[in-house]
Amino acid sequence: MTAQLGLTPHSPMTANAPLEIAGRAFRSRLLVGTGKYRDFEQTREALDASGAEIVTVAIRRTNLGQKADEPNLLDYLPADRYTLLPNTAGCYNAQDAVRTLRLARELLDGHTLVKLEVLGDPHTLFPNMPETLAAAKTLVDEGFQVMVYCTDDPVQARMLEDIGCVAVMPLASLIGSGMGILNPWNLRLIIDQARVPVLVDAGVGTASDATIAMELGCDGVLMNTAIAAAQDPILMAKAMRHAVEAGRAAYLAGRMPRKLYSAQPSSPTEGLIQSQGPV
């Protein structure tokens, strides 16, 4: 049955099965960023509406206690409700990324679950994969549990998994573009081979994009701009919550086969009253 539906070993076949990452279980499969909101109050409202449990934080851009005279994001995120995922947004080489996550571990009292992203250029924010691989190896060797933003290249996704990353996070399209999933075929290749969770990261623009990602078999979706840049971020956060849940359920249910030019009535044909000719 598992092979028939295209389910992978890291996707339990129940709609309410938790998302398991690095030995931890999460009810929500939606991960949400904390940037680009009007203020920390709106950030908290959107997070509450999304139902997310894992929240990404850009260490180089967000105050987590580094600046005593500025508002601290941690004051708005109850530790018993949210798991923080420090990320390396804004890093363009392995050295800076590693240094940033070492700082995060100090700021968060030994926290080791992190999101690695090493960017290639400030224009596209496309991943620099040689630097990403180098940083991933160093971080895993130092005991970090690394979730990693990467290209939708199945070979490099496997390399990251082999290094010891606890989740691979291929882009759907460029960060902040809202273009949705541009290459579903590569995503399926990554999903089908993976032994760790696969989460779409970057490019989601609206609820249907999140649903498609989950229908493809992704274990979760991470987003920021799609919610924060919406005209009504709180309402969009709710929409994304339902979209991820619907996509997961549809994937597990197994869609009907596609049939070109093979129309079939949706109602039974047996027992129909037969015409007796002209009246």
Buried (B, 14 or more C-beta within 10 A) or exposed (E): EEEEBBBBEBBBEEEEBBBBBBEBEBEBBBBBBBBBBEEBEBBBBBBBBBBBBBBBBBBBEBBBEEEEEEEBBBEBBEEEEBBBBBBBBBBBBBBBBBBBBBBBBEBBEEBBBBBBBBBBEEEEBBBBBEBBBBBBBBBBEEEBBBBBBBBBBBEBBBBBBEBBBBBBBBBBBBBBBBBBBBBBEBBBBBBEBBEBBBBBBBBBBBBBBBBBBBBBBBBBBBBBBBBBBBEEBBEBBBBBBBBBBBBBBBBBEEEEEEEEEEEEEEEEEEEEEEEEEEE
